[in-house]
Protein backbone atom coordinates (compact mmCIF):
# COMPACT_ATOMS: atom_id res chain seq x y z
CA UNK A 1 0.00 0.00 0.00
CA UNK A 2 1.18 3.53 -0.80
CA UNK A 3 0.44 6.95 0.66
CA UNK A 4 -0.24 9.38 -2.18
CA UNK A 5 0.02 13.19 -1.95
CA UNK A 6 -1.67 15.12 -4.78
CA UNK A 7 -1.62 18.96 -4.93
CA UNK A 8 -4.91 20.12 -6.48
CA UNK A 9 -6.01 23.45 -7.92
CA UNK A 10 -9.33 24.27 -6.25
CA UNK A 11 -10.48 26.48 -9.12
CA UNK A 12 -9.62 23.80 -11.70
CA UNK A 13 -11.45 21.19 -9.60
CA UNK A 14 -14.54 23.41 -9.46
CA UNK A 15 -14.42 23.96 -13.25
CA UNK A 16 -14.06 20.21 -13.81
CA UNK A 17 -17.06 19.52 -11.57
CA UNK A 18 -19.12 22.16 -13.37
CA UNK A 19 -18.32 20.84 -16.84
CA UNK A 20 -19.08 17.29 -15.79
CA UNK A 21 -22.44 18.31 -14.35
CA UNK A 22 -21.46 17.61 -10.74
CA UNK A 23 -22.31 21.08 -9.41
CA UNK A 24 -25.84 22.29 -8.82
CA UNK A 25 -26.81 25.94 -9.31
CA UNK A 26 -24.30 28.77 -9.61
CA UNK A 27 -22.33 27.49 -6.62
CA UNK A 28 -21.61 23.83 -5.81
CA UNK A 29 -23.74 22.41 -3.00
CA UNK A 30 -20.57 20.68 -1.85
CA UNK A 31 -19.01 22.64 0.97
CA UNK A 32 -16.14 20.21 1.53
CA UNK A 33 -15.30 19.45 -2.14
CA UNK A 34 -15.92 15.79 -1.28
CA UNK A 35 -18.22 14.96 -4.18
CA UNK A 36 -16.11 16.92 -6.68
CA UNK A 37 -12.93 15.13 -5.53
CA UNK A 38 -14.71 11.77 -5.69
CA UNK A 39 -15.85 12.45 -9.25
CA UNK A 40 -12.41 13.74 -10.27
CA UNK A 41 -10.62 10.69 -8.87
CA UNK A 42 -13.00 8.36 -10.67
CA UNK A 43 -12.58 10.20 -13.98
CA UNK A 44 -8.80 10.54 -13.67
CA UNK A 45 -7.59 7.36 -11.96
CA UNK A 46 -10.55 4.99 -12.11
CA UNK A 47 -10.23 1.84 -10.00
CA UNK A 48 -6.66 2.81 -9.06
CA UNK A 49 -7.79 6.00 -7.28
CA UNK A 50 -6.71 6.47 -3.64
CA UNK A 51 -9.38 5.49 -1.12
CA UNK A 52 -9.74 6.45 1.64
CA UNK A 53 -8.50 9.98 1.11
CA UNK A 54 -8.52 13.33 2.87
CA UNK A 55 -8.62 16.82 1.41
CA UNK A 56 -6.60 19.46 3.24
CA UNK A 57 -6.64 23.19 2.50
CA UNK A 58 -3.22 24.87 2.25
CA UNK A 59 -2.03 28.31 1.14
CA UNK A 60 -1.14 26.80 -2.21
CA UNK A 61 -4.57 25.20 -2.69
CA UNK A 62 -5.98 21.78 -1.97
CA UNK A 63 -3.88 18.80 -0.98
CA UNK A 64 -5.31 15.30 -1.39
CA UNK A 65 -3.74 12.60 0.76
CA UNK A 66 -4.83 9.02 0.26
CA UNK A 67 -3.94 5.35 0.41
CA UNK A 68 -3.65 3.45 -2.86
CA UNK A 69 -2.56 0.03 -4.02
CA UNK A 70 -0.67 1.61 -6.95
CA UNK A 71 2.48 3.72 -6.66
CA UNK A 72 2.69 7.39 -7.63
CA UNK A 73 4.54 6.83 -10.90
CA UNK A 74 1.89 4.42 -12.20
CA UNK A 75 -0.95 6.74 -11.13
CA UNK A 76 0.62 9.71 -12.91
CA UNK A 77 1.13 7.62 -16.03
CA UNK A 78 -2.49 6.47 -16.02
CA UNK A 79 -3.68 10.06 -15.71
CA UNK A 80 -1.39 11.17 -18.53
CA UNK A 81 -2.53 8.34 -20.79
CA UNK A 82 -6.27 8.39 -20.22
CA UNK A 83 -7.56 11.49 -18.38
CA UNK A 84 -9.36 14.24 -20.26
CA UNK A 85 -7.44 17.53 -20.41
CA UNK A 86 -9.64 19.37 -17.89
CA UNK A 87 -9.26 16.48 -15.40
CA UNK A 88 -5.50 16.23 -15.94
CA UNK A 89 -5.15 19.98 -15.25
CA UNK A 90 -6.65 19.71 -11.76
CA UNK A 91 -3.45 18.21 -10.29
CA UNK A 92 0.14 19.47 -10.41
CA UNK A 93 1.58 16.08 -11.27
CA UNK A 94 5.17 17.37 -11.17
CA UNK A 95 4.74 18.10 -7.44
CA UNK A 96 2.80 14.92 -6.61
CA UNK A 97 4.53 12.50 -4.25
CA UNK A 98 4.13 9.06 -2.78
CA UNK A 99 5.73 6.56 -0.44
CA UNK A 100 5.35 2.90 0.39
CA UNK A 101 3.63 2.17 3.70
CA UNK A 102 5.04 -0.53 6.00
CA UNK A 103 4.41 -4.02 4.69
CA UNK A 104 3.90 -5.38 8.21
CA UNK A 105 2.86 -3.98 11.58
CA UNK A 106 3.95 -5.16 15.02
CA UNK A 107 1.23 -6.15 17.48
CA UNK A 108 1.27 -3.86 20.51
CA UNK A 109 3.02 -0.99 18.72
CA UNK A 110 1.75 2.38 19.95
CA UNK A 111 0.88 4.93 17.26
CA UNK A 112 -0.64 8.39 17.22
CA UNK A 113 -3.26 9.24 14.63
CA UNK A 114 -5.60 11.89 13.30
CA UNK A 115 -8.77 11.20 11.34
CA UNK A 116 -11.50 13.25 9.73
CA UNK A 117 -14.60 11.13 10.20
CA UNK A 118 -18.34 11.16 9.68
CA UNK A 119 -19.71 9.72 12.97
CA UNK A 120 -23.10 8.43 11.91
CA UNK A 121 -25.20 5.42 12.82
CA UNK A 122 -27.42 3.49 10.45
CA UNK A 123 -30.99 2.59 11.26
CA UNK A 124 -33.89 3.30 8.96
CA UNK A 125 -31.65 6.14 7.79
CA UNK A 126 -28.23 7.55 8.56
CA UNK A 127 -28.14 9.84 11.59
CA UNK A 128 -25.53 11.76 13.54
CA UNK A 129 -24.45 9.49 16.41
CA UNK A 130 -24.84 12.38 18.86
CA UNK A 131 -28.45 13.07 17.80
CA UNK A 132 -29.22 9.37 18.25
CA UNK A 133 -27.83 9.64 21.81
CA UNK A 134 -29.96 12.73 22.50
CA UNK A 135 -33.13 10.90 21.45
CA UNK A 136 -32.25 7.78 23.43
CA UNK A 137 -31.46 9.84 26.54
CA UNK A 138 -34.76 11.71 26.26
CA UNK A 139 -36.68 8.43 25.97
CA UNK A 140 -34.85 7.04 29.03
CA UNK A 141 -35.29 10.21 31.09
CA UNK A 142 -31.57 10.87 31.52
CA UNK A 143 -29.06 13.50 30.52
CA UNK A 144 -27.37 12.71 27.20
CA UNK A 145 -23.63 12.16 26.97
CA UNK A 146 -21.66 15.01 25.45
CA UNK A 147 -20.92 15.14 21.75
CA UNK A 148 -17.26 14.45 22.50
CA UNK A 149 -18.12 11.39 24.62
CA UNK A 150 -20.41 10.02 21.91
CA UNK A 151 -17.91 10.52 19.12
CA UNK A 152 -15.02 9.07 21.15
CA UNK A 153 -17.10 5.95 21.89
CA UNK A 154 -17.96 5.67 18.19
CA UNK A 155 -14.28 6.01 17.27
CA UNK A 156 -13.25 3.32 19.75
CA UNK A 157 -15.73 0.87 18.25
CA UNK A 158 -14.42 1.60 14.75
CA UNK A 159 -10.78 1.09 15.72
CA UNK A 160 -11.47 -2.14 17.59
CA UNK A 161 -13.39 -3.88 14.80
CA UNK A 162 -11.97 -7.32 14.03
CA UNK A 163 -9.30 -6.78 16.69
CA UNK A 164 -7.46 -4.28 14.47
CA UNK A 165 -6.40 -1.91 17.26
CA UNK A 166 -6.99 -0.99 20.88
CA UNK A 167 -7.74 2.67 21.46
CA UNK A 168 -5.84 4.41 24.26
CA UNK A 169 -8.99 5.90 25.73
CA UNK A 170 -7.46 8.80 27.68
CA UNK A 171 -5.79 10.17 24.53
CA UNK A 172 -8.89 10.31 22.31
CA UNK A 173 -10.30 13.74 21.61
CA UNK A 174 -12.48 15.69 19.20
CA UNK A 175 -10.31 18.59 18.03
CA UNK A 176 -12.73 20.03 15.50
CA UNK A 177 -16.38 19.74 14.52
CA UNK A 178 -18.72 21.23 11.95
CA UNK A 179 -21.75 20.24 9.95
CA UNK A 180 -21.29 20.26 6.19
CA UNK A 181 -23.78 20.32 3.37
CA UNK A 182 -22.35 17.66 1.11
CA UNK A 183 -23.42 16.94 -2.45
CA UNK A 184 -24.34 13.28 -2.90
CA UNK A 185 -25.89 11.10 -5.59
CA UNK A 186 -29.28 9.57 -4.86
CA UNK A 187 -31.84 7.53 -6.74
CA UNK A 188 -35.48 8.42 -7.24
CA UNK A 189 -38.33 7.44 -9.50
CA UNK A 190 -36.89 9.80 -12.11
CA UNK A 191 -33.46 8.14 -11.97
CA UNK A 192 -30.28 9.47 -10.40
CA UNK A 193 -30.15 12.96 -8.99
CA UNK A 194 -27.81 14.96 -6.75
CA UNK A 195 -28.91 16.47 -3.49
CA UNK A 196 -27.35 18.34 -0.58
CA UNK A 197 -27.14 16.18 2.53
CA UNK A 198 -26.01 17.56 5.89
CA UNK A 199 -23.41 15.42 7.62
CA UNK A 200 -21.41 15.67 10.87
CA UNK A 201 -17.74 16.32 10.14
CA UNK A 202 -15.47 15.57 13.12
CA UNK A 203 -11.70 15.86 13.29
CA UNK A 204 -10.41 13.47 15.95
CA UNK A 205 -7.02 12.47 17.27
CA UNK A 206 -5.50 10.07 19.77
CA UNK A 207 -3.31 7.05 20.13
CA UNK A 208 -3.81 3.34 19.60
CA UNK A 209 -2.09 0.01 20.10
CA UNK A 210 -1.86 -2.22 17.04
CA UNK A 211 -3.87 -5.38 17.57
CA UNK A 212 -3.91 -8.07 14.91
CA UNK A 213 -1.36 -6.84 12.31
CA UNK A 214 -3.32 -8.09 9.30
CA UNK A 215 -6.56 -6.57 10.61
CA UNK A 216 -4.78 -3.28 11.27
CA UNK A 217 -3.44 -3.20 7.72
CA UNK A 218 -6.98 -3.77 6.45
CA UNK A 219 -8.26 -0.97 8.71
CA UNK A 220 -5.77 1.48 7.19
CA UNK A 221 -6.70 0.42 3.68
CA UNK A 222 -10.45 0.55 4.38
CA UNK A 223 -10.62 3.63 6.59
CA UNK A 224 -12.93 4.64 9.46
CA UNK A 225 -16.72 4.87 9.24
CA UNK A 226 -18.86 5.68 6.22
CA UNK A 227 -18.56 8.09 3.27
CA UNK A 228 -14.91 7.14 2.80
CA UNK A 229 -15.24 7.73 -0.95
CA UNK A 230 -15.95 11.40 -0.21
CA UNK A 231 -12.96 12.33 1.93
CA UNK A 232 -13.77 10.80 5.32
CA UNK A 233 -12.09 8.03 7.27
CA UNK A 234 -8.38 8.17 6.38
CA UNK A 235 -6.16 7.42 9.38
CA UNK A 236 -3.10 9.68 9.29
CA UNK A 237 -0.44 8.13 11.52
CA UNK A 238 2.16 9.98 13.60
CA UNK A 239 4.58 9.14 16.42
CA UNK A 240 2.83 8.76 19.79
CA UNK A 241 3.01 11.56 22.34
CA UNK A 242 3.14 14.44 19.86
CA UNK A 243 -0.41 15.75 20.22
CA UNK A 244 -2.67 16.74 17.36
CA UNK A 245 -1.00 17.61 14.05
DRENDO-1510 file (C-alpha; in Angstrom, 1 decimal, always signed):
<recs>
REC; n; res; u; v; w
REC; 1; UNK; +0.0; +0.0; +0.0 .
REC; 2; UNK; +1.2; +3.5; -0.8 .
REC; 3; UNK; +0.4; +7.0; +0.7 .
REC; 4; UNK; -0.2; +9.4; -2.2 .
REC; 5; UNK; +0.0; +13.2; -1.9 .
REC; 6; UNK; -1.7; +15.1; -4.8 .
REC; 7; UNK; -1.6; +19.0; -4.9 .
REC; 8; UNK; -4.9; +20.1; -6.5 .
REC; 9; UNK; -6.0; +23.4; -7.9 .
REC; 10; UNK; -9.3; +24.3; -6.3 .
REC; 11; UNK; -10.5; +26.5; -9.1 .
REC; 12; UNK; -9.6; +23.8; -11.7 .
REC; 13; UNK; -11.5; +21.2; -9.6 .
REC; 14; UNK; -14.5; +23.4; -9.5 .
REC; 15; UNK; -14.4; +24.0; -13.2 .
REC; 16; UNK; -14.1; +20.2; -13.8 .
REC; 17; UNK; -17.1; +19.5; -11.6 .
REC; 18; UNK; -19.1; +22.2; -13.4 .
REC; 19; UNK; -18.3; +20.8; -16.8 .
REC; 20; UNK; -19.1; +17.3; -15.8 .
REC; 21; UNK; -22.4; +18.3; -14.3 .
REC; 22; UNK; -21.5; +17.6; -10.7 .
REC; 23; UNK; -22.3; +21.1; -9.4 .
REC; 24; UNK; -25.8; +22.3; -8.8 .
REC; 25; UNK; -26.8; +25.9; -9.3 .
REC; 26; UNK; -24.3; +28.8; -9.6 .
REC; 27; UNK; -22.3; +27.5; -6.6 .
REC; 28; UNK; -21.6; +23.8; -5.8 .
REC; 29; UNK; -23.7; +22.4; -3.0 .
REC; 30; UNK; -20.6; +20.7; -1.9 .
REC; 31; UNK; -19.0; +22.6; +1.0 .
REC; 32; UNK; -16.1; +20.2; +1.5 .
REC; 33; UNK; -15.3; +19.4; -2.1 .
REC; 34; UNK; -15.9; +15.8; -1.3 .
REC; 35; UNK; -18.2; +15.0; -4.2 .
REC; 36; UNK; -16.1; +16.9; -6.7 .
REC; 37; UNK; -12.9; +15.1; -5.5 .
REC; 38; UNK; -14.7; +11.8; -5.7 .
REC; 39; UNK; -15.8; +12.5; -9.3 .
REC; 40; UNK; -12.4; +13.7; -10.3 .
REC; 41; UNK; -10.6; +10.7; -8.9 .
REC; 42; UNK; -13.0; +8.4; -10.7 .
REC; 43; UNK; -12.6; +10.2; -14.0 .
REC; 44; UNK; -8.8; +10.5; -13.7 .
REC; 45; UNK; -7.6; +7.4; -12.0 .
REC; 46; UNK; -10.6; +5.0; -12.1 .
REC; 47; UNK; -10.2; +1.8; -10.0 .
REC; 48; UNK; -6.7; +2.8; -9.1 .
REC; 49; UNK; -7.8; +6.0; -7.3 .
REC; 50; UNK; -6.7; +6.5; -3.6 .
REC; 51; UNK; -9.4; +5.5; -1.1 .
REC; 52; UNK; -9.7; +6.4; +1.6 .
REC; 53; UNK; -8.5; +10.0; +1.1 .
REC; 54; UNK; -8.5; +13.3; +2.9 .
REC; 55; UNK; -8.6; +16.8; +1.4 .
REC; 56; UNK; -6.6; +19.5; +3.2 .
REC; 57; UNK; -6.6; +23.2; +2.5 .
REC; 58; UNK; -3.2; +24.9; +2.2 .
REC; 59; UNK; -2.0; +28.3; +1.1 .
REC; 60; UNK; -1.1; +26.8; -2.2 .
REC; 61; UNK; -4.6; +25.2; -2.7 .
REC; 62; UNK; -6.0; +21.8; -2.0 .
REC; 63; UNK; -3.9; +18.8; -1.0 .
REC; 64; UNK; -5.3; +15.3; -1.4 .
REC; 65; UNK; -3.7; +12.6; +0.8 .
REC; 66; UNK; -4.8; +9.0; +0.3 .
REC; 67; UNK; -3.9; +5.3; +0.4 .
REC; 68; UNK; -3.7; +3.4; -2.9 .
REC; 69; UNK; -2.6; +0.0; -4.0 .
REC; 70; UNK; -0.7; +1.6; -6.9 .
REC; 71; UNK; +2.5; +3.7; -6.7 .
REC; 72; UNK; +2.7; +7.4; -7.6 .
REC; 73; UNK; +4.5; +6.8; -10.9 .
REC; 74; UNK; +1.9; +4.4; -12.2 .
REC; 75; UNK; -1.0; +6.7; -11.1 .
REC; 76; UNK; +0.6; +9.7; -12.9 .
REC; 77; UNK; +1.1; +7.6; -16.0 .
REC; 78; UNK; -2.5; +6.5; -16.0 .
REC; 79; UNK; -3.7; +10.1; -15.7 .
REC; 80; UNK; -1.4; +11.2; -18.5 .
REC; 81; UNK; -2.5; +8.3; -20.8 .
REC; 82; UNK; -6.3; +8.4; -20.2 .
REC; 83; UNK; -7.6; +11.5; -18.4 .
REC; 84; UNK; -9.4; +14.2; -20.3 .
REC; 85; UNK; -7.4; +17.5; -20.4 .
REC; 86; UNK; -9.6; +19.4; -17.9 .
REC; 87; UNK; -9.3; +16.5; -15.4 .
REC; 88; UNK; -5.5; +16.2; -15.9 .
REC; 89; UNK; -5.1; +20.0; -15.3 .
REC; 90; UNK; -6.7; +19.7; -11.8 .
REC; 91; UNK; -3.5; +18.2; -10.3 .
REC; 92; UNK; +0.1; +19.5; -10.4 .
REC; 93; UNK; +1.6; +16.1; -11.3 .
REC; 94; UNK; +5.2; +17.4; -11.2 .
REC; 95; UNK; +4.7; +18.1; -7.4 .
REC; 96; UNK; +2.8; +14.9; -6.6 .
REC; 97; UNK; +4.5; +12.5; -4.2 .
REC; 98; UNK; +4.1; +9.1; -2.8 .
REC; 99; UNK; +5.7; +6.6; -0.4 .
REC; 100; UNK; +5.4; +2.9; +0.4 .
REC; 101; UNK; +3.6; +2.2; +3.7 .
REC; 102; UNK; +5.0; -0.5; +6.0 .
REC; 103; UNK; +4.4; -4.0; +4.7 .
REC; 104; UNK; +3.9; -5.4; +8.2 .
REC; 105; UNK; +2.9; -4.0; +11.6 .
REC; 106; UNK; +3.9; -5.2; +15.0 .
REC; 107; UNK; +1.2; -6.2; +17.5 .
REC; 108; UNK; +1.3; -3.9; +20.5 .
REC; 109; UNK; +3.0; -1.0; +18.7 .
REC; 110; UNK; +1.7; +2.4; +20.0 .
REC; 111; UNK; +0.9; +4.9; +17.3 .
REC; 112; UNK; -0.6; +8.4; +17.2 .
REC; 113; UNK; -3.3; +9.2; +14.6 .
REC; 114; UNK; -5.6; +11.9; +13.3 .
REC; 115; UNK; -8.8; +11.2; +11.3 .
REC; 116; UNK; -11.5; +13.2; +9.7 .
REC; 117; UNK; -14.6; +11.1; +10.2 .
REC; 118; UNK; -18.3; +11.2; +9.7 .
REC; 119; UNK; -19.7; +9.7; +13.0 .
REC; 120; UNK; -23.1; +8.4; +11.9 .
REC; 121; UNK; -25.2; +5.4; +12.8 .
REC; 122; UNK; -27.4; +3.5; +10.5 .
REC; 123; UNK; -31.0; +2.6; +11.3 .
REC; 124; UNK; -33.9; +3.3; +9.0 .
REC; 125; UNK; -31.7; +6.1; +7.8 .
REC; 126; UNK; -28.2; +7.5; +8.6 .
REC; 127; UNK; -28.1; +9.8; +11.6 .
REC; 128; UNK; -25.5; +11.8; +13.5 .
REC; 129; UNK; -24.4; +9.5; +16.4 .
REC; 130; UNK; -24.8; +12.4; +18.9 .
REC; 131; UNK; -28.4; +13.1; +17.8 .
REC; 132; UNK; -29.2; +9.4; +18.3 .
REC; 133; UNK; -27.8; +9.6; +21.8 .
REC; 134; UNK; -30.0; +12.7; +22.5 .
REC; 135; UNK; -33.1; +10.9; +21.5 .
REC; 136; UNK; -32.2; +7.8; +23.4 .
REC; 137; UNK; -31.5; +9.8; +26.5 .
REC; 138; UNK; -34.8; +11.7; +26.3 .
REC; 139; UNK; -36.7; +8.4; +26.0 .
REC; 140; UNK; -34.8; +7.0; +29.0 .
REC; 141; UNK; -35.3; +10.2; +31.1 .
REC; 142; UNK; -31.6; +10.9; +31.5 .
REC; 143; UNK; -29.1; +13.5; +30.5 .
REC; 144; UNK; -27.4; +12.7; +27.2 .
REC; 145; UNK; -23.6; +12.2; +27.0 .
REC; 146; UNK; -21.7; +15.0; +25.4 .
REC; 147; UNK; -20.9; +15.1; +21.7 .
REC; 148; UNK; -17.3; +14.5; +22.5 .
REC; 149; UNK; -18.1; +11.4; +24.6 .
REC; 150; UNK; -20.4; +10.0; +21.9 .
REC; 151; UNK; -17.9; +10.5; +19.1 .
REC; 152; UNK; -15.0; +9.1; +21.2 .
REC; 153; UNK; -17.1; +6.0; +21.9 .
REC; 154; UNK; -18.0; +5.7; +18.2 .
REC; 155; UNK; -14.3; +6.0; +17.3 .
REC; 156; UNK; -13.2; +3.3; +19.7 .
REC; 157; UNK; -15.7; +0.9; +18.3 .
REC; 158; UNK; -14.4; +1.6; +14.8 .
REC; 159; UNK; -10.8; +1.1; +15.7 .
REC; 160; UNK; -11.5; -2.1; +17.6 .
REC; 161; UNK; -13.4; -3.9; +14.8 .
REC; 162; UNK; -12.0; -7.3; +14.0 .
REC; 163; UNK; -9.3; -6.8; +16.7 .
REC; 164; UNK; -7.5; -4.3; +14.5 .
REC; 165; UNK; -6.4; -1.9; +17.3 .
REC; 166; UNK; -7.0; -1.0; +20.9 .
REC; 167; UNK; -7.7; +2.7; +21.5 .
REC; 168; UNK; -5.8; +4.4; +24.3 .
REC; 169; UNK; -9.0; +5.9; +25.7 .
REC; 170; UNK; -7.5; +8.8; +27.7 .
REC; 171; UNK; -5.8; +10.2; +24.5 .
REC; 172; UNK; -8.9; +10.3; +22.3 .
REC; 173; UNK; -10.3; +13.7; +21.6 .
REC; 174; UNK; -12.5; +15.7; +19.2 .
REC; 175; UNK; -10.3; +18.6; +18.0 .
REC; 176; UNK; -12.7; +20.0; +15.5 .
REC; 177; UNK; -16.4; +19.7; +14.5 .
REC; 178; UNK; -18.7; +21.2; +12.0 .
REC; 179; UNK; -21.7; +20.2; +10.0 .
REC; 180; UNK; -21.3; +20.3; +6.2 .
REC; 181; UNK; -23.8; +20.3; +3.4 .
REC; 182; UNK; -22.3; +17.7; +1.1 .
REC; 183; UNK; -23.4; +16.9; -2.4 .
REC; 184; UNK; -24.3; +13.3; -2.9 .
REC; 185; UNK; -25.9; +11.1; -5.6 .
REC; 186; UNK; -29.3; +9.6; -4.9 .
REC; 187; UNK; -31.8; +7.5; -6.7 .
REC; 188; UNK; -35.5; +8.4; -7.2 .
REC; 189; UNK; -38.3; +7.4; -9.5 .
REC; 190; UNK; -36.9; +9.8; -12.1 .
REC; 191; UNK; -33.5; +8.1; -12.0 .
REC; 192; UNK; -30.3; +9.5; -10.4 .
REC; 193; UNK; -30.2; +13.0; -9.0 .
REC; 194; UNK; -27.8; +15.0; -6.8 .
REC; 195; UNK; -28.9; +16.5; -3.5 .
REC; 196; UNK; -27.4; +18.3; -0.6 .
REC; 197; UNK; -27.1; +16.2; +2.5 .
REC; 198; UNK; -26.0; +17.6; +5.9 .
REC; 199; UNK; -23.4; +15.4; +7.6 .
REC; 200; UNK; -21.4; +15.7; +10.9 .
REC; 201; UNK; -17.7; +16.3; +10.1 .
REC; 202; UNK; -15.5; +15.6; +13.1 .
REC; 203; UNK; -11.7; +15.9; +13.3 .
REC; 204; UNK; -10.4; +13.5; +16.0 .
REC; 205; UNK; -7.0; +12.5; +17.3 .
REC; 206; UNK; -5.5; +10.1; +19.8 .
REC; 207; UNK; -3.3; +7.0; +20.1 .
REC; 208; UNK; -3.8; +3.3; +19.6 .
REC; 209; UNK; -2.1; +0.0; +20.1 .
REC; 210; UNK; -1.9; -2.2; +17.0 .
REC; 211; UNK; -3.9; -5.4; +17.6 .
REC; 212; UNK; -3.9; -8.1; +14.9 .
REC; 213; UNK; -1.4; -6.8; +12.3 .
REC; 214; UNK; -3.3; -8.1; +9.3 .
REC; 215; UNK; -6.6; -6.6; +10.6 .
REC; 216; UNK; -4.8; -3.3; +11.3 .
REC; 217; UNK; -3.4; -3.2; +7.7 .
REC; 218; UNK; -7.0; -3.8; +6.4 .
REC; 219; UNK; -8.3; -1.0; +8.7 .
REC; 220; UNK; -5.8; +1.5; +7.2 .
REC; 221; UNK; -6.7; +0.4; +3.7 .
REC; 222; UNK; -10.4; +0.6; +4.4 .
REC; 223; UNK; -10.6; +3.6; +6.6 .
REC; 224; UNK; -12.9; +4.6; +9.5 .
REC; 225; UNK; -16.7; +4.9; +9.2 .
REC; 226; UNK; -18.9; +5.7; +6.2 .
REC; 227; UNK; -18.6; +8.1; +3.3 .
REC; 228; UNK; -14.9; +7.1; +2.8 .
REC; 229; UNK; -15.2; +7.7; -1.0 .
REC; 230; UNK; -15.9; +11.4; -0.2 .
REC; 231; UNK; -13.0; +12.3; +1.9 .
REC; 232; UNK; -13.8; +10.8; +5.3 .
REC; 233; UNK; -12.1; +8.0; +7.3 .
REC; 234; UNK; -8.4; +8.2; +6.4 .
REC; 235; UNK; -6.2; +7.4; +9.4 .
REC; 236; UNK; -3.1; +9.7; +9.3 .
REC; 237; UNK; -0.4; +8.1; +11.5 .
REC; 238; UNK; +2.2; +10.0; +13.6 .
REC; 239; UNK; +4.6; +9.1; +16.4 .
REC; 240; UNK; +2.8; +8.8; +19.8 .
REC; 241; UNK; +3.0; +11.6; +22.3 .
REC; 242; UNK; +3.1; +14.4; +19.9 .
REC; 243; UNK; -0.4; +15.8; +20.2 .
REC; 244; UNK; -2.7; +16.7; +17.4 .
REC; 245; UNK; -1.0; +17.6; +14.1 .
</recs>
